[in-house]
Amino acid sequence: MATETPTLESLQAALQTQQATFEMHQAMNVEVFYWWCTAIMMMIHAGFLAYEMGASRSKNALAAGIKNILALAVIIPTFYLFGWWIYNAFPNGFVPIDAAAALPWSQSMGPDAQDMGTGIFWAAFALFGATTGSILSGAVIERIRVSAFLILTVFLGSAIWILAGAWGWHPDGWLLTDLGYHDVGASGVVHAVAGFFTLGVLINLGARKGKFINGVAQTIAPHSLPMTLIGLMMIIFGFFGFLGGCIIFNGGETGWTTIYNTPTNLSAFAFNTLMGFAGGVIGCYIATRDPFWTMSGGLVGIISVAAGLDLYSPSLAFIIAVVMGVAAVQFAKFLEKMGIDDAVGAVAVHGFTGVVAVALVGVFAGGTPNVNGAPDITFVGQATAAVIMGLLGFIPGYGISFALKKLNMLRVPEACEDIGIDEVEILAKPYPEANVPATADSDVPNKLAGQPHDGLSPQGA
């Protein structure tokens, strides 16, 4: 039986079919990678929830937890409505450019079989925004109104940080094109901005009752330090998704690049993420011997090297992280001496560390070339951008919280603080049966039944 002899045209058609199949699978691989990065990032928020509930006294534990759940619930839709548009519209500063494709009613902002990128990148950025809300959440536990926190977190998570992202991460962002800004792991655009936004809020919010007696800072112990340590380790786990979302998975021959289109790979991220984690833990342990700060040192270490993950040698990353672990503790002590009650050290761990991390790239990687005509990395450029990131967070954080304070909307009343926010705003107790026999009438209202019940009958019967 004779076989048909291939022609040049048939071979070209087969090659084109194979090329189209390959490109489709490459696009699907990109989607899969960021899908799982986003899923792993959800662990950050589970970790923050456990971490902050444990760090609170038991009378405020559920309020701390519900803030983290609601932060996700309010940032995701608001980031869809205007956050993604801000990123695409404001790379040049405060004057927007055309970004119609990022508006919520555009075709790309919904199911589109031809667009295999917008949804997953939007999702990853929305989770970055939710992380900024969680950074704020821990610092303000035990005295902020839940409603005030949600207002603040929408501004921070869906507007302020993503404006920083437009300036420092967008391919046309002016910090990159004018200053050569380098911040591959979001030390500045996420952590510095959120940390200094938090500082602005704390100044207006004030300290927890009993934190300072005659000007001397008192220890307000967590009700569950083990829960806090477990939560912090869950955050570290989630950071691998966070940092994965900061690298660009390209199709074709390009391979991995940073968000600035410079070549890198996950191996570089793996070396320096783990060395940063280890160094930060050691630095904070040396500085405090405290379990809470030792575990927080893992965050300090990763954030301290995140801006230069693609550039540092692992040994340098370890040294930076150890030193920053010690320095972050000293900055936290300084804030406390200034009368700032940061319940979990968020300003030191995220704000101070993030700003210094950005500047350190200029110290240790100054002269490194960028691509696409952007200036080389310089210390002056990095230090200038670090200050901008801090101010971009602090000014709106202070301004919005000051307005809420004047409207008497920022802080819970003193009586509420005394008995616990859970009792007033959440109407629930974390451990209601701890000292009460199971047959006793519950003092927690049944929200479903809407009527009293006796202690021996099923609720609502």
Sequence and secondary structure as in RCSB ss.txt:
>XXXX:A:sequence
MATETPTLESLQAALQTQQATFEMHQAMNVEVFYWWCTAIMMMIHAGFLAYEMGASRSKNALAAGIKNILALAVI
IPTFYLFGWWIYNAFPNGFVPIDAAAALPWSQSMGPDAQDMGTGIFWAAFALFGATTGSILSGAVIERIRVSAFL
ILTVFLGSAIWILAGAWGWHPDGWLLTDLGYHDVGASGVVHAVAGFFTLGVLINLGARKGKFINGVAQTIAPHSL
PMTLIGLMMIIFGFFGFLGGCIIFNGGETGWTTIYNTPTNLSAFAFNTLMGFAGGVIGCYIATRDPFWTMSGGLV
GIISVAAGLDLYSPSLAFIIAVVMGVAAVQFAKFLEKMGIDDAVGAVAVHGFTGVVAVALVGVFAGGTPNVNGAP
DITFVGQATAAVIMGLLGFIPGYGISFALKKLNMLRVPEACEDIGIDEVEILAKPYPEANVPATADSDVPNKLAG
QPHDGLSPQGA
>XXXX:A:secstr
       HHHHHHHHHHHHHHHHHHHHHHHHHHHHHHHHHHHHHHHHHHHHHHHHS GGGHHHHHHHHHHHHHHH
HHHIIIIIHHHHHH TTSSS    GGGSTTSGGGS  TT SSHHHHHHHHHHHHHHHHHHHHHHTTTTB HHHHH
HHHHHIIIIIHHHHHHHHTSTT HHHHHH    TT IIIIIIHHHHHHHHHHHHH   TTSEETTEE     S H
HHHHHHHHHHHHHHHHHHHTTSEE  TT  EE TTS B  HHHHHHHHHHHHHHHHHHHHHHH  HHHHHHHHHH
HHHHHHTTTTTS HHHHHHHHHHHHHHHHHHHHHHHHTT   TT HIIIIIIHHHHHHHHHHHHSTT   STT  
   HHHHHHHHHHHHHHHHHHHHHHHHHHHHTT SB  HHHHHH HIIIII   SSTTTTS TTS  SS  TTT 
S   TTS TT 
